[in-house]
């Protein structure tokens, strides 16, 4: 794996851990696609740093378990803005 890719993976992992950001938020912050962030954090990170991988996985699992709540809030906000 090339060094710049490893550096990007480590940076994405640290950002995700520090901010508890979703994949979408991380992708927006770094200007890369969600699929690249997901591939880096799920598939490539274990080969670069196992400890970071486990920490990131906890956050990703939490985000996954809460996504239906975020979706509901977004839909609610959408319809509240239409009604005003």
N, CA, C and O atoms as a MOPAC input file, in Angstrom:
PM7 MOZYME 1SCF
protein

 N      0.85000 1    -1.16900 1     0.00000 1
 C      0.00000 1     0.00000 1     0.00000 1
 C      0.90500 1     1.24400 1     0.00000 1
 O      1.91600 1     1.29200 1     0.70100 1
 N      0.52600 1     2.22800 1    -0.78700 1
 C      1.34200 1     3.43000 1    -0.88900 1
 C      1.22700 1     4.27200 1     0.38300 1
 O      0.21300 1     4.23400 1     1.07900 1
 N      2.27500 1     5.02400 1     0.66600 1
 C      2.36400 1     5.77500 1     1.91700 1
 C      1.25900 1     6.81600 1     2.04900 1
 O      0.71100 1     6.98900 1     3.13800 1
 N      0.91800 1     7.51500 1     0.96200 1
 C     -0.11500 1     8.54300 1     1.07100 1
 C     -1.47900 1     7.95000 1     1.40000 1
 O     -2.30800 1     8.59900 1     2.03800 1
 N     -1.70900 1     6.71800 1     0.96400 1
 C     -2.97600 1     6.05400 1     1.29400 1
 C     -2.98700 1     5.69900 1     2.77800 1
 O     -3.99800 1     5.89700 1     3.45200 1
 N     -1.88700 1     5.18200 1     3.28700 1
 C     -1.79800 1     4.85600 1     4.71300 1
 C     -1.97400 1     6.10800 1     5.56300 1
 O     -2.65500 1     6.07500 1     6.58700 1
 N     -1.36200 1     7.21100 1     5.14100 1
 C     -1.49700 1     8.47600 1     5.87100 1
 C     -2.95300 1     8.93900 1     5.88500 1
 O     -3.45500 1     9.39800 1     6.91100 1
 N     -3.62600 1     8.81700 1     4.74000 1
 C     -5.03600 1     9.21200 1     4.64300 1
 C     -5.89700 1     8.34900 1     5.56500 1
 O     -6.78500 1     8.85900 1     6.24700 1
 N     -5.63500 1     7.06000 1     5.58200 1
 C     -6.41000 1     6.13800 1     6.41600 1
 C     -6.26000 1     6.49600 1     7.89100 1
 O     -7.24700 1     6.54100 1     8.62500 1
 N     -5.03100 1     6.75100 1     8.32400 1
 C     -4.78300 1     7.12000 1     9.71800 1
 C     -5.48200 1     8.43200 1    10.05400 1
 O     -6.07500 1     8.56500 1    11.12400 1
 N     -5.41300 1     9.40300 1     9.14200 1
 C     -6.05000 1    10.69800 1     9.37600 1
 C     -7.57400 1    10.55800 1     9.46900 1
 O     -8.20300 1    11.15900 1    10.34000 1
 N     -8.15700 1     9.76900 1     8.57800 1
 C     -9.60500 1     9.54100 1     8.61700 1
 C    -10.00700 1     8.85700 1     9.92700 1
 O    -11.02300 1     9.20400 1    10.52800 1
 N     -9.21200 1     7.89500 1    10.35800 1
 C     -9.50600 1     7.17000 1    11.59100 1
 C     -9.45900 1     8.10700 1    12.79300 1
 O    -10.35700 1     8.08500 1    13.63500 1
 N     -8.41600 1     8.92900 1    12.87600 1
 C     -8.30300 1     9.86200 1    14.00000 1
 C     -9.45800 1    10.86500 1    14.00400 1
 O    -10.00500 1    11.17500 1    15.06200 1
 N     -9.82800 1    11.36700 1    12.83400 1
 C    -10.94000 1    12.32200 1    12.75000 1
 C    -12.24300 1    11.65400 1    13.21300 1
 O    -13.01200 1    12.24300 1    13.97200 1
 N    -12.47700 1    10.44000 1    12.75400 1
 C    -13.69800 1     9.71900 1    13.12800 1
 C    -13.75300 1     9.47600 1    14.62900 1
 O    -14.81100 1     9.62400 1    15.24200 1
 N    -12.64300 1     9.11100 1    15.21600 1
 C    -12.59700 1     8.84900 1    16.65800 1
 C    -12.79200 1    10.13300 1    17.45700 1
 O    -13.55700 1    10.15700 1    18.42100 1
 N    -12.10500 1    11.19400 1    17.06000 1
 C    -12.17600 1    12.45000 1    17.81200 1
 C    -13.55700 1    13.09800 1    17.75800 1
 O    -14.02900 1    13.64700 1    18.75400 1
 N    -14.20300 1    13.03200 1    16.59400 1
 C    -15.48000 1    13.73600 1    16.42300 1
 C    -16.68900 1    12.80800 1    16.45300 1
 O    -17.83000 1    13.26900 1    16.45800 1
 N    -16.44000 1    11.50100 1    16.47300 1
 C    -17.51200 1    10.50600 1    16.37900 1
 C    -18.37000 1    10.75800 1    15.14200 1
 O    -19.59300 1    10.62500 1    15.17100 1
 N    -17.69900 1    11.12400 1    14.06300 1
 C    -18.36400 1    11.48500 1    12.81000 1
 C    -18.85900 1    10.25300 1    12.06300 1
 O    -18.31600 1     9.15700 1    12.20300 1
 N    -19.89600 1    10.46100 1    11.27000 1
 C    -20.38600 1     9.41200 1    10.39300 1
 C    -19.48400 1     9.34500 1     9.16400 1
 O    -18.65100 1    10.22500 1     8.94400 1
 N    -19.65700 1     8.30300 1     8.37500 1
 C    -18.89700 1     8.15700 1     7.13700 1
 C    -19.20000 1     9.33500 1     6.21200 1
 O    -18.30000 1     9.87500 1     5.57000 1
 N    -20.45600 1     9.72300 1     6.14900 1
 C    -20.87200 1    10.83600 1     5.28900 1
 C    -20.22100 1    12.14800 1     5.72900 1
 O    -19.74000 1    12.91400 1     4.89400 1
 N    -20.20400 1    12.40500 1     7.02300 1
 C    -19.58500 1    13.63900 1     7.53800 1
 C    -18.07700 1    13.65200 1     7.27400 1
 O    -17.51000 1    14.68600 1     6.92100 1
 N    -17.44000 1    12.50600 1     7.44800 1
 C    -16.00200 1    12.40800 1     7.20100 1
 C    -15.70200 1    12.63300 1     5.72200 1
 O    -14.75600 1    13.34100 1     5.37800 1
 N    -16.49300 1    12.04100 1     4.86400 1
 C    -16.29000 1    12.21300 1     3.42400 1
 C    -16.44800 1    13.67500 1     3.02700 1
 O    -15.66900 1    14.18800 1     2.22400 1
 N    -17.43600 1    14.33900 1     3.57600 1
 C    -17.65500 1    15.74800 1     3.27300 1
 C    -16.48200 1    16.60200 1     3.75200 1
 O    -16.04500 1    17.51200 1     3.04800 1
 N    -15.97700 1    16.31000 1     4.94000 1
 C    -14.86300 1    17.07400 1     5.51000 1
 C    -13.60500 1    16.96400 1     4.66000 1
 O    -12.90200 1    17.95400 1     4.45700 1
 N    -13.31600 1    15.74800 1     4.15600 1
 C    -12.08500 1    15.51900 1     3.41200 1
 C    -12.25800 1    15.60400 1     1.89500 1
 O    -11.28200 1    15.48500 1     1.15500 1
 N    -13.47700 1    15.80600 1     1.43300 1
 C    -13.70700 1    15.96700 1     0.00300 1
 C    -13.48000 1    14.70500 1    -0.80600 1
 O    -13.04000 1    14.76100 1    -1.95500 1
 N    -13.78500 1    13.56100 1    -0.19600 1
 C    -13.67100 1    12.28900 1    -0.90400 1
 C    -15.01600 1    11.57600 1    -0.81800 1
 O    -15.90000 1    12.00000 1    -0.07300 1
 N    -15.17000 1    10.50600 1    -1.57000 1
 C    -16.45900 1     9.81900 1    -1.60800 1
 C    -16.69500 1     8.99500 1    -0.33900 1
 O    -15.75900 1     8.60800 1     0.36000 1
 N    -17.97600 1     8.74300 1    -0.06700 1
 C    -18.34000 1     7.91700 1     1.08400 1
 C    -17.78300 1     6.51100 1     0.92400 1
 O    -17.35400 1     5.89300 1     1.89900 1
 N    -17.79000 1     6.01000 1    -0.29700 1
 C    -17.29800 1     4.64900 1    -0.51000 1
 C    -15.80100 1     4.54700 1    -0.23600 1
 O    -15.33200 1     3.51600 1     0.24600 1
 N    -15.04400 1     5.60600 1    -0.53800 1
 C    -13.60900 1     5.60800 1    -0.24100 1
 C    -13.38500 1     5.61200 1     1.26800 1
 O    -12.54100 1     4.87400 1     1.77600 1
 N    -14.13900 1     6.44200 1     1.98200 1
 C    -14.01300 1     6.49000 1     3.44600 1
 C    -14.36600 1     5.12900 1     4.03300 1
 O    -13.65300 1     4.61200 1     4.89300 1
 N    -15.45700 1     4.56100 1     3.56900 1
 C    -15.89900 1     3.26400 1     4.09100 1
 C    -14.85600 1     2.18400 1     3.80600 1
 O    -14.52300 1     1.39500 1     4.69000 1
 N    -14.34500 1     2.14600 1     2.59200 1
 C    -13.32300 1     1.15000 1     2.22500 1
 C    -12.06600 1     1.32600 1     3.07700 1
 O    -11.48000 1     0.35100 1     3.54700 1
 N    -11.65900 1     2.58900 1     3.26900 1
 C    -10.47400 1     2.85000 1     4.08100 1
 C    -10.66900 1     2.38800 1     5.51800 1
 O     -9.78600 1     1.74700 1     6.08800 1
 N    -11.81600 1     2.70700 1     6.10600 1
 C    -12.03300 1     2.42200 1     7.52900 1
 C    -12.40400 1     0.96800 1     7.80100 1
 O    -12.07600 1     0.44300 1     8.86500 1
 N    -13.07100 1     0.31600 1     6.87800 1
 C    -13.50600 1    -1.06300 1     7.10500 1
 C    -12.51400 1    -2.09500 1     6.56800 1
 O    -12.26600 1    -3.10700 1     7.22200 1
 N    -11.95000 1    -1.85400 1     5.39700 1
 C    -11.13400 1    -2.88000 1     4.75200 1
 C     -9.63300 1    -2.65700 1     4.89800 1
 O     -8.88300 1    -3.61000 1     5.10600 1
 N     -9.19400 1    -1.41500 1     4.79100 1
 C     -7.75200 1    -1.14400 1     4.78400 1
 C     -7.16800 1    -0.87600 1     6.16800 1
 O     -6.02100 1    -1.23600 1     6.43200 1
 N     -7.93700 1    -0.25400 1     7.04900 1
 C     -7.43100 1     0.11100 1     8.37000 1
 C     -6.91200 1    -1.07200 1     9.18900 1
 O     -5.90700 1    -0.90900 1     9.88200 1
 N     -7.53200 1    -2.24400 1     9.15000 1
 C     -6.99800 1    -3.36000 1     9.95000 1
 C     -5.55700 1    -3.73900 1     9.59200 1
 O     -4.81400 1    -4.23700 1    10.43800 1
 N     -5.16900 1    -3.50400 1     8.34600 1
 C     -3.80300 1    -3.82600 1     7.92700 1
 C     -2.81300 1    -2.74200 1     8.33300 1
 O     -1.60900 1    -2.98500 1     8.40700 1
 N     -3.33300 1    -1.53400 1     8.59700 1
 C     -2.47100 1    -0.41800 1     8.94800 1
 C     -2.30800 1    -0.30100 1    10.45700 1
 O     -1.19300 1    -0.15300 1    10.95800 1
 N     -3.44600 1    -0.37000 1    11.19400 1
 C     -3.39000 1    -0.19900 1    12.64800 1
 C     -4.60700 1    -0.87800 1    13.27700 1
 O     -5.72600 1    -0.37600 1    13.17000 1
 N     -4.39100 1    -2.00700 1    13.92300 1
 C     -5.48400 1    -2.78900 1    14.52000 1
 C     -6.19300 1    -2.04600 1    15.64700 1
 O     -7.41800 1    -2.11200 1    15.74700 1
 N     -5.45200 1    -1.34200 1    16.49400 1
 C     -6.07800 1    -0.63900 1    17.62000 1
 C     -7.01900 1     0.45500 1    17.12400 1
 O     -8.13600 1     0.59200 1    17.62400 1
 N     -6.57100 1     1.22600 1    16.15000 1
 C     -7.44300 1     2.25400 1    15.57800 1
 C     -8.66600 1     1.61200 1    14.93700 1
 O     -9.77300 1     2.14100 1    15.03700 1
 N     -8.47100 1     0.48500 1    14.28600 1
 C     -9.57600 1    -0.21900 1    13.63700 1
 C    -10.67800 1    -0.55800 1    14.64300 1
 O    -11.85700 1    -0.32200 1    14.37900 1
 N    -10.29500 1    -1.10500 1    15.78400 1
 C    -11.29400 1    -1.47800 1    16.78600 1
 C    -12.01400 1    -0.25400 1    17.34800 1
 O    -13.22000 1    -0.30200 1    17.59400 1
 N    -11.29100 1     0.83100 1    17.54900 1
 C    -11.91300 1     2.06300 1    18.04600 1
 C    -12.88900 1     2.63200 1    17.02200 1
 O    -13.98300 1     3.06900 1    17.37900 1
 N    -12.49800 1     2.62600 1    15.76400 1
 C    -13.36600 1     3.14800 1    14.69800 1
 C    -14.60100 1     2.25900 1    14.53600 1
 O    -15.70000 1     2.76300 1    14.30400 1
 N    -14.42900 1     0.94900 1    14.65600 1
 C    -15.55700 1     0.03400 1    14.49000 1
 C    -16.63800 1     0.27500 1    15.53700 1
 O    -17.82700 1     0.17200 1    15.23400 1
 N    -16.24100 1     0.59300 1    16.75400 1
 C    -17.22700 1     0.90700 1    17.79200 1
 C    -18.06400 1     2.11100 1    17.38500 1
 O    -19.28600 1     2.10300 1    17.53500 1
 N    -17.41000 1     3.14200 1    16.87200 1
 C    -18.12000 1     4.35500 1    16.46200 1
 C    -19.01800 1     4.06900 1    15.26900 1
 O    -20.15800 1     4.53200 1    15.22900 1
 N    -18.51900 1     3.31000 1    14.29600 1
 C    -19.32700 1     2.99400 1    13.11800 1
 C    -20.55100 1     2.15400 1    13.49300 1
 O    -21.63100 1     2.34800 1    12.93500 1
 N    -20.38500 1     1.24200 1    14.41500 1
 C    -21.52800 1     0.42800 1    14.85300 1
 C    -22.55500 1     1.27700 1    15.60400 1
 O    -23.75900 1     1.07500 1    15.44900 1
 N    -22.08600 1     2.22100 1    16.41500 1
 C    -22.99100 1     3.14000 1    17.10500 1
 C    -23.75100 1     3.97500 1    16.08800 1
 O    -24.96900 1     4.12700 1    16.18800 1
 N    -23.03500 1     4.51700 1    15.10900 1
 C    -23.68200 1     5.32100 1    14.07700 1
 C    -24.70600 1     4.49700 1    13.29900 1
 O    -25.77800 1     4.99300 1    12.95100 1
 N    -24.37000 1     3.24700 1    13.03300 1
 C    -25.29200 1     2.38000 1    12.30200 1
 C    -26.55900 1     2.11500 1    13.11000 1
 O    -27.65800 1     2.07600 1    12.55800 1
 N    -26.40000 1     1.93600 1    14.40400 1
 C    -27.56200 1     1.65100 1    15.24000 1
 C    -28.44900 1     2.88700 1    15.43800 1
 O    -29.62500 1     2.76300 1    15.78000 1
 N    -27.87900 1     4.07600 1    15.22000 1
 C    -28.64200 1     5.31100 1    15.39800 1
 C    -29.14000 1     5.90700 1    14.08700 1
 O    -29.82700 1     6.92800 1    14.10600 1
 N    -28.81600 1     5.30400 1    12.96100 1
 C    -29.12900 1     5.94800 1    11.68400 1
 C    -30.62300 1     6.10100 1    11.43500 1
 O    -31.03600 1     7.06400 1    10.78800 1
 N    -31.43600 1     5.19100 1    11.92300 1
 C    -32.87500 1     5.32800 1    11.71600 1
 C    -33.42800 1     6.54300 1    12.46900 1
 O    -34.40300 1     7.15900 1    12.03700 1
 N    -32.80600 1     6.87500 1    13.57900 1
 C    -33.22500 1     8.06000 1    14.34200 1
 C    -32.84900 1     9.32500 1    13.58000 1
 O    -33.65500 1    10.24800 1    13.46300 1
 N    -31.61600 1     9.36700 1    13.06000 1
 C    -31.17800 1    10.52700 1    12.27500 1
 C    -32.06200 1    10.71300 1    11.04600 1
 O    -32.42000 1    11.83900 1    10.69700 1
 N    -32.40900 1     9.62100 1    10.40000 1
 C    -33.26800 1     9.69600 1     9.21300 1
 C    -34.63500 1    10.24100 1     9.55900 1
 O    -35.19500 1    11.04600 1     8.81400 1
 N    -35.17500 1     9.80900 1    10.68100 1
 C    -36.47900 1    10.30500 1    11.11300 1
 C    -36.44000 1    11.78500 1    11.43200 1
 O    -37.36700 1    12.52100 1    11.09400 1
 N    -35.37500 1    12.22600 1    12.08200 1
 C    -35.23800 1    13.64700 1    12.40500 1
 C    -35.09200 1    14.48500 1    11.14100 1
 O    -35.64100 1    15.58300 1    11.05300 1
 N    -34.35400 1    13.97000 1    10.16600 1
 C    -34.18000 1    14.70000 1     8.90400 1
 C    -35.50800 1    14.82300 1     8.16600 1
 O    -35.81800 1    15.87800 1     7.61200 1
 N    -36.28800 1    13.75200 1     8.15600 1
 C    -37.59000 1    13.78800 1     7.50100 1
 C    -38.52100 1    14.74900 1     8.22700 1
 O    -39.25200 1    15.50500 1     7.58700 1
 N    -38.50100 1    14.72700 1     9.53500 1
 C    -39.32600 1    15.63700 1    10.32100 1
 C    -38.96800 1    17.08400 1    10.01700 1
 O    -39.84900 1    17.92100 1     9.82200 1
 N    -37.67900 1    17.37200 1     9.97700 1
 C    -37.21900 1    18.72300 1     9.68400 1
 C    -37.64800 1    19.14700 1     8.28000 1
 O    -38.03400 1    20.29700 1     8.07000 1
 N    -37.58200 1    18.23600 1     7.33300 1
 C    -37.98500 1    18.52200 1     5.95600 1
 C    -39.45400 1    18.93100 1     5.90300 1
 O    -39.79800 1    19.93200 1     5.27400 1
 N    -40.31700 1    18.16600 1     6.55600 1
 C    -41.73900 1    18.47300 1     6.51000 1
 C    -42.10600 1    19.68700 1     7.35000 1
 O    -43.06400 1    20.38900 1     7.02900 1
 N    -41.36400 1    19.94400 1     8.41300 1
 C    -41.61500 1    21.15800 1     9.18800 1
 C    -41.25400 1    22.40200 1     8.38300 1
 O    -41.93100 1    23.42400 1     8.48900 1
 N    -40.20300 1    22.32600 1     7.58500 1
 C    -39.79800 1    23.48400 1     6.78100 1
 C    -40.78000 1    23.71500 1     5.62500 1
 O    -40.95800 1    24.85300 1     5.19200 1
 N    -41.41200 1    22.66500 1     5.12600 1
 C    -42.39800 1    22.80100 1     4.05100 1
 C    -43.67300 1    23.46800 1     4.58700 1
 O    -44.29500 1    24.27400 1     3.89400 1
 N    -44.05000 1    23.13300 1     5.80400 1
 C    -45.30100 1    23.62900 1     6.37500 1
 C    -45.22700 1    25.08800 1     6.79700 1
 O    -46.26600 1    25.73000 1     6.95100 1
 N    -44.04100 1    25.62500 1     6.98700 1
 C    -43.89800 1    26.99500 1     7.47700 1
 C    -44.14900 1    27.99200 1     6.40800 1
 O    -44.06900 1    29.19500 1     6.65400 1

